[in-house]
Structure formats: structure tokens, C-alpha cells
């Protein structure tokens, strides 16, 4: 049986790990597809792109418009 203090500590650890995971996804850009899905729910028409289609489209756009990158 766990004590209330141990239970509280585990909850805090879970909250901290969740925040760390969201931060890491944001830094790496992995949350961009989630943002696209949120945008599509409110503005898009038809079925949203799959994750693979989204990343291919994003890569194609970056290659066609390189002026936004440093290298």
C-alpha cells in the first residue's frame, strides 16, 4: 500500500515527465502535425493528410522555398 506522500510524488513525477515530453516534441518539431490536425478540425475541408503525407508536403515546401532557412 502506498502512502499519500508517495502517491503525491508519483503524480508530480508523471506531470513533470509529461511536460518534459511535450517540450521535447516542440523542440524537435514533432508537434507540428498535431498543430496541423487542430487547424484542420477548425478550418479544413475533406479528410486531413496522414502524418506521412503531411511531412512529405512540408519537406517539399521547404525544398521549393529555401529562403526561410539559414543553410
C-alpha positions as CSV (number, residue, x, y, z in Angstrom):
1,X,0.0,0.0,0.0
2,X,1.4,3.4,-0.9
3,X,1.4,6.4,1.4
4,X,-0.3,9.7,0.5
5,X,3.2,11.3,0.2
6,X,4.4,8.6,-2.2
7,X,1.2,8.9,-4.3
8,X,1.7,12.7,-4.5
9,X,5.3,12.2,-5.5
10,X,4.4,9.8,-8.3
11,X,1.7,12.2,-9.6
12,X,4.3,15.1,-9.6
13,X,6.8,12.8,-11.4
14,X,4.1,12.0,-14.0
15,X,3.3,15.7,-14.5
16,X,6.9,16.6,-14.9
17,X,7.6,13.8,-17.4
18,X,4.6,14.8,-19.4
19,X,5.7,18.4,-19.5
20,X,9.2,17.3,-20.5
21,X,7.9,15.1,-23.3
22,X,5.7,17.9,-24.7
23,X,8.7,20.3,-24.5
24,X,10.9,17.8,-26.3
25,X,8.3,17.2,-29.1
26,X,8.1,21.0,-29.5
27,X,11.8,21.5,-29.8
28,X,12.1,18.7,-32.3
29,X,9.1,19.9,-34.3
30,X,7.2,16.7,-33.8
31,X,4.2,18.6,-32.5
32,X,3.7,20.4,-35.9
33,X,1.4,17.6,-37.2
34,X,-0.7,17.9,-34.1
35,X,-1.0,21.6,-34.8
36,X,-2.0,20.8,-38.4
37,X,-4.7,18.5,-37.2
38,X,-6.0,21.1,-34.8
39,X,-6.0,23.7,-37.6
40,X,-7.7,21.2,-40.0
41,X,-10.5,20.5,-37.5
42,X,-11.5,24.2,-37.4
43,X,-10.6,25.3,-41.0
44,X,-10.0,22.4,-43.2
45,X,-12.3,20.7,-45.7
46,X,-12.3,17.0,-46.5
47,X,-10.0,14.4,-44.9
48,X,-6.8,15.6,-43.3
49,X,-3.5,14.4,-44.6
50,X,-1.9,11.4,-42.9
51,X,1.3,12.0,-40.9
52,X,3.4,10.7,-43.8
53,X,1.6,12.9,-46.3
54,X,2.0,16.0,-44.0
55,X,5.7,15.5,-43.5
56,X,6.3,14.9,-47.3
57,X,4.3,18.1,-48.1
58,X,6.2,20.1,-45.5
59,X,9.6,18.8,-46.8
60,X,8.6,19.5,-50.4
61,X,7.5,23.1,-49.5
62,X,10.8,23.7,-47.6
63,X,12.8,22.5,-50.6
64,X,10.8,24.7,-53.0
65,X,11.1,27.7,-50.7
66,X,14.5,27.6,-49.1
67,X,14.7,31.4,-48.3
68,X,13.3,30.8,-44.8
69,X,16.3,28.6,-43.8
70,X,19.9,29.5,-43.0
71,X,21.5,26.7,-44.9
